[in-house]
């Protein structure tokens, strides 16, 4: 699994698994917020709005996981940090473009949710702690729900035009 560093899933305790899950949500939230800001700067309100919606979903899920962690482990220090993960659920940086359509934004989010599902699915067989295994199975199931949410939005979204703005946009010019 190339998205984590220094994490041994066979010995991962529940506290660290919850911390990892919170960090995964925070990373995705921050990426969606970055994308929303970029789309706002490019005056792409539709894509910006969708990315803000996804950021809010990630924030809500992260807060739920954080509350669960606090209930079980109070303020015990975290052993897992952002240095232990990269791009587990966050959409890829090259996904966003100035003229992307709502459909393309949804497709980027769908790929991110599939990536998160794959992360949890690949980790589960290596986990030996039953509580951690149950948590990761739950998180994997939530990623399926997130995929379904995005797919429902995709079904409501009109198809992209045959000629896309990227096809006719001028290249940046030196000033």
Secondary structure as UniProt FT lines:
FT   TURN            2..3
FT   TURN            9..11
FT   HELIX           14..41
FT   TURN            42..43
FT   HELIX           45..73
FT   TURN            74..75
FT   HELIX           82..84
FT   HELIX           93..95
FT   TURN            98..99
FT   HELIX           102..124
FT   TURN            125..126
FT   HELIX           130..156
FT   HELIX           165..168
//
